[in-house]
């Protein structure tokens, strides 16, 4: 069981890394930070693949944390 969870944890970690790397970059510098904040303030939304990747990143991060905590409890 522990071996299965370790393999699952590794697969989730790789998928999490991929989902973060595949997301489009944000604008660099102070002008990008100001424009991004204004866009969020006025209801700008992510579109298409960025929205899917953002949700996938949150879900994979949660799964990674849960599986890692289960592994810690099982091995300690």
Beta strands, then each sheet from edge to edge (+ up, - down):
end
